[in-house]
Amino acid sequence: MDITLLRTFLAVSASGSFVSAAEQLFVTQSAVSLRVQRLEDSVGKLLFVRSKAGAELTPAGLAFERYALSLMRTWEEARQQVGIPTGFTRSLSIGAQYSIWPWLGFGWMDGLRAAAPDLSLKAEAGMPDRLTRLLVEGVVDVALQYRPTLRPGLRVTPVIEEELVLVASWPNPTLELEHGYVLVDWGPEFIHAQAKEFPDRLNTGITLSVGALALDYILQRRSSAYLPARHVKPYVEAGTLHMVPDAGVFPYPVWAVWREDIEPILANVAEMTLAAAAESVMAGQGEMEEKLRLLSKNNEVKELRRPRLFSNK
């Protein structure tokens, strides 16, 4: 069986669209259509019903999806086991969104190396859709995400509740934000909270969809943005960024999405070291919240709207 055909089938199945699958796989829509047609010819059944609304699995497609997932898992397991470097006996592939790697992901890897010296680690970065696809295909064993999506064969556990804080690149900033504000798209709940509390901030003219980019952006300009507290902590301590008094904090939980077929012993080690890394992060985050509290009126920090847990689509 051609693995490329299986990967394309699963991409269409997950997205419900030939167009979206083509974007995920970095190929043309016609290439996706051709691959699906070849797969349908091989199994002798129509796997998708095409329409203007997208692509929906047929009964045969639904039945085949289970086998496709199993075949992909077997392939990835074989590929990873054969590819384990000399001197190591096990492997674990970790994924995380770009913004999570610097303050949590790397610390987790350090903990894993210390707890399991025989463990070979592989790191992947991406946006939620890509990470979910890699999890489903078995390329990634566990992924850290802000807004995970539940799929068969995956389980989700809470890791840490990150807090987004408003920081500026000039001294003594106020809520008026006399210099430029950058709207970072942290998801619909965050945008809703901004629209409710500070509607004028939605019309700044600059929106960044990746939080990791926002830090570099405002450091080089007289600008401000909501960023993860732990991520900006060293810059605040160094005096290159400044917390904005009386600005509310936005709770932003991080979740771990695990493949259910990870070896139990390995999963236990991974969960233990992840919890230790998260505990270390929480200590620094508490310091940031206390600093903001001391800067604000009445020593109070307002919590903006709490986000929903995760998507089950």
N, C-alpha and C positions, 0 to 999 in steps of 0.2 A: 504494500500500500504506500502511495506517495504521501509523505508527511506534509508536503506543501498543500496538497489538496485538503487534507484533514484540517490543517491550520486555517485555511481559507473558509472551509465550511463552518468551523466554530466561530470565526470572526463574524460571518454573516448571521449565524444563529444568535450570537450575543447582542449584536447591534440592531438586528432586524432590518438591515439595509445593505444593499450592495455598495452604495456610495460610501457609507461609513466604514464598511469593511475595507474598501480600497484605500481610504485615508489612513486607517490603522496599519495596513500592511505595506503602505508606500508603493502601491501599484495602481494601474489604471482600472477603471470600472469594467472595461471590456476584459481585462485579464482575470478579474474575479469571476465574471460571468462564464468565461471559458473554463476556468478551473472547476467551478460548480457543475458545469455541463459534463465535463470529463468524469467527475465523481459520480454523477447520476447515471452516466453510461456504464460505469463499472459495476454499480450495485443494481442496475436495471430498474430503478424506481425514481420517480420525481420527488425531490427532497424539499423543495420550496415552492410556494405559490407566490408568483411575482405579481405586484400591483403597483399603482402610483404611490400608495402609502408605504411601500417597502417590500419586505420579503418575510413570509410566515412559513414555519415548518409544516409540512404535510404529516399525516400519521406515520408514514415511512421515515420522514425526516426526524420526527421525535424519537422513534425507535432507534434510528441510527446514531443519534447524538450521544446516547449512553456509551455505545461502542467506540465512537470517535474519541470521547474523553478518556476512556480506558486505554486506547491505543496510544494517545498522546502522552499519557502519564507513564506508560511502559517505556516509550521511546525516550522521554526525558530522563527517567530514572536510569536507564541503561547508558545514555550518553554521559550523565553526570558521574556514574560509578566508574565507567571506563576512563573518564577524564580526571579522576582524582590524582593529584600530584604525588610523586614518590615521597614517602615519609608520612603520609596522612592516610587514615583509614575510613573517614566519613566526610560527608560534604553537606553544606547548607547554603542555600541561595536566598539572600535577603533583598527585598525591594523596599523602597521608601520614596515618598514624594521629595522633590528637590529641597524644599524648605525644611524638611525634617532631618535630613542627613547630618548637617553640621552640629546640631545641638543634642541629638539623641542617637541617631544611627551609628555614628562612629564610636561613641561611648559603649554602645551595645556590642559592637564588634570587638572592642578591647576586652570586655567582660567575657565574651565567648572564647577568645583566644586563651585567656587566663584559665578558664574553667575546663576547656577541652582542647588541649594542645594538638590533639590528633585530628582536629576538625578543619577541613579546608572550606574557606568562605568565599562566596561570590556575591558581589553587590550590584544591584540594578537600581536605576533611578527613572522616574517617569511620572506622568500625570495619572489620576485614578483609573481612567479607562484602560490605559496600557498596562498598569499594574494588575488590574483584575484579569485582563486577558492572559498575562503571563502566569498568574496563579492558576487559572482554569486549565491552561495547557501544561502545567507542571514545570515550567521553566523556573518559577520562583516558588519557594516553599512557604514563605511568610512575608507579608508586606505591611508597612506602617503607612496609614492613610488618615487624612482628616475626615473624609466622607466616603467610607467604604460601601461597596455594593454586595449584598448577599447573593451568592450563587450556590447551586448544589455542590457538595463536596468541600465547602469552605465553612469555617466558623470564625466568629468575631469576638474579640475580648477587649475591654478597655485598658488603656496603657497609662495615660496621663491627661489631665485637663490643662492644656496650655492656655495662657492668657495673652491676648493681643493688647498691647498698650500703645498709646499715641506718643511718638517721639518726633523731635524736630532737630535740625542740624544747626540752629542758632541758639545762643544763650537766652535764658529767661523767656521762653515762649509762653503765649497765652492762648486761650481757646479761640481768640479771633484769628489766629494763624495768619498773621500779616504777610507771610510769604507763602509760596506754593504748597498746596496739599495734593498728595498723590493718592488716588483711590485704588487700593489694592483689592482685587476681587477675591475675597476669602469665602465666597459662597452666598447663596440667596439670603440666609438668615442675617449675615453681616450687612449685606446691602440694605436689607429691610430696616435693621437697627440704625444704620446711618441715615436713611430716609426719614425715620421717625425723630431722631435726636438732632440731626444736623442736615436738613434737606439741601442746604446750599452746597454741601460737599460733594453731592452727586454730579455737579455741573462744573467740575474743575477743568475738564478738558484732557486730563491725563489719567488713564486707567491701566494698571499692570495686572496681568492675569497670573503671574508667578511671583509669590511673595519673596522668594530668594533674590529676585532681580531688584526689588524695591529697596533693599538695604543698600546695595551698591549705588543705586540711583540717587537716593537722598544724601548719602555721604559726600557726593561730589557736587551737590547743589544746595541752595538755601531752600529746603523743602521739608515736608513732614509726611508721616504715614503711620498707620497702625501696623505694628510688627510684633512677632513673638517676643515676650518678655525675656526669656532666657537667651534668645539670639542676640538681642541688643544690649544685654547686661554689660559686657566688657567695654562697649563703646560709650555707654553712659558713665561707667566708672572712669574711663579715660578722658571724659569731657568732650568727646567729638559728637555725641548725641545728647539730647536733653529731654527729660520727660515733661509732658505738658500738664500742669496742675489742673485739677478738677475734671480731667478727661476720664470718662468711664472706661472700664476694662471689658473686653469681650471674651467670654469663655469659649475655648476652641479645642474640644477633646481630640486626642489622637487615639486611633484604634489599631490593633494588630489583627490582620486577616490571615488565618492559618489554613493550610491544606490539612484536611482531616486524616490523610494517610501518612503524615510524618511519623517516623519511628517514635514511639512513646518516650523512650529514654532521652532521645535527642530533643524532643519537644519540651520535656521537663527542664533540661539544661537551658534551652533557649528562653523559656518563660522566666526562669529564675534570674538569669542574667539581664533580661529586659527589665524586670521589676527593679533590679538594683540600679540600672542606668537611669530609670525614671525617677527613682527616689533621690538620686544625686541631683537631677535636674530640678526637682521640686524645691530643694533647699535654696537654690539660686533664685528661683521664681518668687519665693516668699520675700526675699530681700528687696526685690524690685517693687512688689506691691506695698511693702512698708515704706519705701522711699516715696512712692506716689502718694500714700496716705499722709505723710508728713508735709508734703508740698500743697495738699489740697485744703480747701476750706472745711472747717469743723473736723478735720482729720478723717474724712469719709471718702470712700472710693465707691462710685456707683457701678453696678454691674449691668451692662447692656443685655439685651434680650438673649436668653439661653438658647443655643441651637438645638435642633432635633438630633436624635442619635445617629441613624444612618439609613441609607436607602435599602429597600428590599426588592428593588426591581431586578 
